[in-house]
Structure formats: structure tokens, C-alpha cells
Amino acid sequence: MANPWEEIRLDDYENHMSLENVYQLQVLNEMMREQFAVAES
């Protein structure tokens, strides 16, 4: 069975996820920043 996520271009995914009414890219970005800050300390 093919994975449908493999058919979605990264820029389409990121553009959708960063929309104001979705706002997931911003949330994931902040989570990753926090994880890297913890890893560096």
C-alpha cells in the first residue's frame, strides 16, 4: 500500500501547515527550538 504522504510536495505541506487557521508549522518550530535549547545546555 502506497503512503499518501509521499505524494505531497514539501512546499505544499509547509504552506498549508503555516496557514493562520492551521498554525502547526509555527508550533512545531517552537517545539524544536525548545528541544535544541535543552540539548545544547
HTML snippet that shows the backbone in 3Dmol.js (N, CA, C, O; Angstrom):
<script src="https://3Dmol.org/build/3Dmol-min.js"></script>
<div id="view" style="width:600px;height:400px;position:relative"></div>
<script>
const pdb = `
ATOM      1  N   MET A   1       0.859  -1.177   0.000  1.00  0.00           N
ATOM      2  CA  MET A   1       0.000   0.000   0.000  1.00  0.00           C
ATOM      3  C   MET A   1       0.906   1.240   0.000  1.00  0.00           C
ATOM      4  O   MET A   1       1.828   1.350   0.808  1.00  0.00           O
ATOM      5  N   ALA A   2       0.629   2.154  -0.906  1.00  0.00           N
ATOM      6  CA  ALA A   2       1.415   3.387  -1.014  1.00  0.00           C
ATOM      7  C   ALA A   2       1.046   4.356   0.110  1.00  0.00           C
ATOM      8  O   ALA A   2      -0.110   4.438   0.526  1.00  0.00           O
ATOM      9  N   ASN A   3       2.034   5.071   0.580  1.00  0.00           N
ATOM     10  CA  ASN A   3       1.820   6.075   1.613  1.00  0.00           C
ATOM     11  C   ASN A   3       1.384   7.379   0.935  1.00  0.00           C
ATOM     12  O   ASN A   3       2.149   7.928   0.143  1.00  0.00           O
ATOM     13  N   PRO A   4       0.187   7.890   1.219  1.00  0.00           N
ATOM     14  CA  PRO A   4      -0.288   9.105   0.540  1.00  0.00           C
ATOM     15  C   PRO A   4       0.565  10.336   0.838  1.00  0.00           C
ATOM     16  O   PRO A   4       0.584  11.275   0.042  1.00  0.00           O
ATOM     17  N   TRP A   5       1.268  10.348   1.966  1.00  0.00           N
ATOM     18  CA  TRP A   5       2.123  11.490   2.304  1.00  0.00           C
ATOM     19  C   TRP A   5       3.298  11.613   1.346  1.00  0.00           C
ATOM     20  O   TRP A   5       3.850  12.702   1.191  1.00  0.00           O
ATOM     21  N   GLU A   6       3.686  10.532   0.707  1.00  0.00           N
ATOM     22  CA  GLU A   6       4.793  10.573  -0.243  1.00  0.00           C
ATOM     23  C   GLU A   6       4.440  11.309  -1.524  1.00  0.00           C
ATOM     24  O   GLU A   6       5.325  11.664  -2.303  1.00  0.00           O
ATOM     25  N   GLU A   7       3.151  11.541  -1.745  1.00  0.00           N
ATOM     26  CA  GLU A   7       2.695  12.231  -2.950  1.00  0.00           C
ATOM     27  C   GLU A   7       2.580  13.740  -2.763  1.00  0.00           C
ATOM     28  O   GLU A   7       2.363  14.466  -3.733  1.00  0.00           O
ATOM     29  N   ILE A   8       2.722  14.220  -1.532  1.00  0.00           N
ATOM     30  CA  ILE A   8       2.561  15.644  -1.231  1.00  0.00           C
ATOM     31  C   ILE A   8       3.922  16.320  -1.260  1.00  0.00           C
ATOM     32  O   ILE A   8       4.858  15.889  -0.586  1.00  0.00           O
ATOM     33  N   ARG A   9       4.021  17.382  -2.047  1.00  0.00           N
ATOM     34  CA  ARG A   9       5.277  18.129  -2.116  1.00  0.00           C
ATOM     35  C   ARG A   9       5.502  18.853  -0.787  1.00  0.00           C
ATOM     36  O   ARG A   9       4.557  19.315  -0.148  1.00  0.00           O
ATOM     37  N   LEU A  10       6.775  18.942  -0.385  1.00  0.00           N
ATOM     38  CA  LEU A  10       7.116  19.562   0.892  1.00  0.00           C
ATOM     39  C   LEU A  10       6.643  21.009   0.959  1.00  0.00           C
ATOM     40  O   LEU A  10       6.124  21.432   1.992  1.00  0.00           O
ATOM     41  N   ASP A  11       6.807  21.773  -0.106  1.00  0.00           N
ATOM     42  CA  ASP A  11       6.375  23.172  -0.056  1.00  0.00           C
ATOM     43  C   ASP A  11       4.858  23.285   0.077  1.00  0.00           C
ATOM     44  O   ASP A  11       4.375  24.207   0.733  1.00  0.00           O
ATOM     45  N   ASP A  12       4.092  22.372  -0.527  1.00  0.00           N
ATOM     46  CA  ASP A  12       2.631  22.370  -0.335  1.00  0.00           C
ATOM     47  C   ASP A  12       2.279  22.078   1.117  1.00  0.00           C
ATOM     48  O   ASP A  12       1.416  22.734   1.700  1.00  0.00           O
ATOM     49  N   TYR A  13       2.953  21.092   1.693  1.00  0.00           N
ATOM     50  CA  TYR A  13       2.719  20.727   3.089  1.00  0.00           C
ATOM     51  C   TYR A  13       3.051  21.895   4.014  1.00  0.00           C
ATOM     52  O   TYR A  13       2.249  22.252   4.877  1.00  0.00           O
ATOM     53  N   GLU A  14       4.230  22.490   3.837  1.00  0.00           N
ATOM     54  CA  GLU A  14       4.641  23.593   4.705  1.00  0.00           C
ATOM     55  C   GLU A  14       3.742  24.809   4.538  1.00  0.00           C
ATOM     56  O   GLU A  14       3.418  25.471   5.524  1.00  0.00           O
ATOM     57  N   ASN A  15       3.333  25.116   3.314  1.00  0.00           N
ATOM     58  CA  ASN A  15       2.425  26.246   3.095  1.00  0.00           C
ATOM     59  C   ASN A  15       1.095  26.017   3.793  1.00  0.00           C
ATOM     60  O   ASN A  15       0.551  26.938   4.401  1.00  0.00           O
ATOM     61  N   HIS A  16       0.569  24.812   3.718  1.00  0.00           N
ATOM     62  CA  HIS A  16      -0.688  24.504   4.394  1.00  0.00           C
ATOM     63  C   HIS A  16      -0.525  24.573   5.911  1.00  0.00           C
ATOM     64  O   HIS A  16      -1.348  25.174   6.601  1.00  0.00           O
ATOM     65  N   MET A  17       0.535  23.958   6.425  1.00  0.00           N
ATOM     66  CA  MET A  17       0.730  23.891   7.865  1.00  0.00           C
ATOM     67  C   MET A  17       1.016  25.253   8.500  1.00  0.00           C
ATOM     68  O   MET A  17       0.835  25.422   9.705  1.00  0.00           O
ATOM     69  N   SER A  18       1.460  26.222   7.701  1.00  0.00           N
ATOM     70  CA  SER A  18       1.768  27.538   8.256  1.00  0.00           C
ATOM     71  C   SER A  18       0.600  28.523   8.140  1.00  0.00           C
ATOM     72  O   SER A  18       0.720  29.665   8.584  1.00  0.00           O
ATOM     73  N   LEU A  19      -0.518  28.108   7.558  1.00  0.00           N
ATOM     74  CA  LEU A  19      -1.681  28.994   7.476  1.00  0.00           C
ATOM     75  C   LEU A  19      -2.137  29.409   8.872  1.00  0.00           C
ATOM     76  O   LEU A  19      -2.007  28.646   9.829  1.00  0.00           O
ATOM     77  N   GLU A  20      -2.669  30.618   8.978  1.00  0.00           N
ATOM     78  CA  GLU A  20      -3.104  31.122  10.291  1.00  0.00           C
ATOM     79  C   GLU A  20      -4.144  30.228  10.949  1.00  0.00           C
ATOM     80  O   GLU A  20      -4.136  30.067  12.169  1.00  0.00           O
ATOM     81  N   ASN A  21      -5.039  29.648  10.160  1.00  0.00           N
ATOM     82  CA  ASN A  21      -6.086  28.815  10.761  1.00  0.00           C
ATOM     83  C   ASN A  21      -5.607  27.390  11.039  1.00  0.00           C
ATOM     84  O   ASN A  21      -6.330  26.610  11.660  1.00  0.00           O
ATOM     85  N   VAL A  22      -4.407  27.040  10.593  1.00  0.00           N
ATOM     86  CA  VAL A  22      -3.823  25.731  10.894  1.00  0.00           C
ATOM     87  C   VAL A  22      -2.747  25.895  11.968  1.00  0.00           C
ATOM     88  O   VAL A  22      -2.806  25.251  13.015  1.00  0.00           O
ATOM     89  N   TYR A  23      -1.770  26.757  11.705  1.00  0.00           N
ATOM     90  CA  TYR A  23      -0.738  27.198  12.655  1.00  0.00           C
ATOM     91  C   TYR A  23       0.115  26.063  13.228  1.00  0.00           C
ATOM     92  O   TYR A  23       0.639  26.190  14.334  1.00  0.00           O
ATOM     93  N   GLN A  24       0.257  24.980  12.508  1.00  0.00           N
ATOM     94  CA  GLN A  24       1.030  23.855  13.037  1.00  0.00           C
ATOM     95  C   GLN A  24       2.526  23.996  12.794  1.00  0.00           C
ATOM     96  O   GLN A  24       3.325  23.568  13.627  1.00  0.00           O
ATOM     97  N   LEU A  25       2.922  24.586  11.670  1.00  0.00           N
ATOM     98  CA  LEU A  25       4.348  24.746  11.395  1.00  0.00           C
ATOM     99  C   LEU A  25       5.002  25.626  12.457  1.00  0.00           C
ATOM    100  O   LEU A  25       6.120  25.351  12.893  1.00  0.00           O
ATOM    101  N   GLN A  26       4.312  26.672  12.870  1.00  0.00           N
ATOM    102  CA  GLN A  26       4.842  27.565  13.894  1.00  0.00           C
ATOM    103  C   GLN A  26       4.973  26.831  15.232  1.00  0.00           C
ATOM    104  O   GLN A  26       5.961  27.012  15.945  1.00  0.00           O
ATOM    105  N   VAL A  27       3.999  26.019  15.568  1.00  0.00           N
ATOM    106  CA  VAL A  27       4.034  25.266  16.823  1.00  0.00           C
ATOM    107  C   VAL A  27       5.177  24.250  16.800  1.00  0.00           C
ATOM    108  O   VAL A  27       5.923  24.127  17.771  1.00  0.00           O
ATOM    109  N   LEU A  28       5.309  23.530  15.697  1.00  0.00           N
ATOM    110  CA  LEU A  28       6.397  22.557  15.587  1.00  0.00           C
ATOM    111  C   LEU A  28       7.753  23.235  15.627  1.00  0.00           C
ATOM    112  O   LEU A  28       8.695  22.701  16.212  1.00  0.00           O
ATOM    113  N   ASN A  29       7.863  24.397  15.017  1.00  0.00           N
ATOM    114  CA  ASN A  29       9.107  25.151  15.029  1.00  0.00           C
ATOM    115  C   ASN A  29       9.499  25.523  16.459  1.00  0.00           C
ATOM    116  O   ASN A  29      10.655  25.366  16.850  1.00  0.00           O
ATOM    117  N   GLU A  30       8.553  26.006  17.222  1.00  0.00           N
ATOM    118  CA  GLU A  30       8.833  26.377  18.613  1.00  0.00           C
ATOM    119  C   GLU A  30       9.209  25.151  19.445  1.00  0.00           C
ATOM    120  O   GLU A  30      10.115  25.224  20.275  1.00  0.00           O
ATOM    121  N   MET A  31       8.533  24.042  19.234  1.00  0.00           N
ATOM    122  CA  MET A  31       8.861  22.815  19.961  1.00  0.00           C
ATOM    123  C   MET A  31      10.287  22.368  19.657  1.00  0.00           C
ATOM    124  O   MET A  31      11.019  21.969  20.563  1.00  0.00           O
ATOM    125  N   MET A  32      10.683  22.432  18.395  1.00  0.00           N
ATOM    126  CA  MET A  32      12.041  22.030  18.027  1.00  0.00           C
ATOM    127  C   MET A  32      13.072  22.986  18.613  1.00  0.00           C
ATOM    128  O   MET A  32      14.134  22.546  19.052  1.00  0.00           O
ATOM    129  N   ARG A  33      12.784  24.276  18.628  1.00  0.00           N
ATOM    130  CA  ARG A  33      13.700  25.237  19.250  1.00  0.00           C
ATOM    131  C   ARG A  33      13.929  24.897  20.718  1.00  0.00           C
ATOM    132  O   ARG A  33      15.062  24.919  21.200  1.00  0.00           O
ATOM    133  N   GLU A  34      12.855  24.585  21.414  1.00  0.00           N
ATOM    134  CA  GLU A  34      12.970  24.230  22.830  1.00  0.00           C
ATOM    135  C   GLU A  34      13.797  22.955  23.007  1.00  0.00           C
ATOM    136  O   GLU A  34      14.615  22.872  23.923  1.00  0.00           O
ATOM    137  N   GLN A  35      13.592  21.971  22.146  1.00  0.00           N
ATOM    138  CA  GLN A  35      14.342  20.720  22.241  1.00  0.00           C
ATOM    139  C   GLN A  35      15.837  20.953  21.992  1.00  0.00           C
ATOM    140  O   GLN A  35      16.679  20.399  22.700  1.00  0.00           O
ATOM    141  N   PHE A  36      16.165  21.768  20.992  1.00  0.00           N
ATOM    142  CA  PHE A  36      17.577  22.052  20.715  1.00  0.00           C
ATOM    143  C   PHE A  36      18.205  22.859  21.848  1.00  0.00           C
ATOM    144  O   PHE A  36      19.374  22.659  22.177  1.00  0.00           O
ATOM    145  N   ALA A  37      17.447  23.760  22.439  1.00  0.00           N
ATOM    146  CA  ALA A  37      17.976  24.561  23.554  1.00  0.00           C
ATOM    147  C   ALA A  37      18.294  23.656  24.734  1.00  0.00           C
ATOM    148  O   ALA A  37      19.310  23.854  25.401  1.00  0.00           O
ATOM    149  N   VAL A  38      17.456  22.677  25.004  1.00  0.00           N
ATOM    150  CA  VAL A  38      17.692  21.727  26.101  1.00  0.00           C
ATOM    151  C   VAL A  38      18.899  20.870  25.776  1.00  0.00           C
ATOM    152  O   VAL A  38      19.725  20.601  26.648  1.00  0.00           O
ATOM    153  N   ALA A  39      19.010  20.440  24.525  1.00  0.00           N
ATOM    154  CA  ALA A  39      20.119  19.561  24.122  1.00  0.00           C
ATOM    155  C   ALA A  39      21.454  20.286  24.191  1.00  0.00           C
ATOM    156  O   ALA A  39      22.479  19.662  24.461  1.00  0.00           O
ATOM    157  N   GLU A  40      21.458  21.581  23.952  1.00  0.00           N
ATOM    158  CA  GLU A  40      22.700  22.364  23.966  1.00  0.00           C
ATOM    159  C   GLU A  40      23.151  22.721  25.376  1.00  0.00           C
ATOM    160  O   GLU A  40      24.320  23.036  25.595  1.00  0.00           O
ATOM    161  N   SER A  41      22.231  22.673  26.330  1.00  0.00           N
ATOM    162  CA  SER A  41      22.614  23.066  27.699  1.00  0.00           C
ATOM    163  C   SER A  41      23.131  21.914  28.506  1.00  0.00           C
ATOM    164  O   SER A  41      23.490  22.087  29.671  1.00  0.00           O
TER     165      SER A  41
END
`;
const viewer = $3Dmol.createViewer("view");
viewer.addModel(pdb, "pdb");
viewer.setStyle({}, {cartoon: {color: "spectrum"}});
viewer.zoomTo();
viewer.render();
</script>
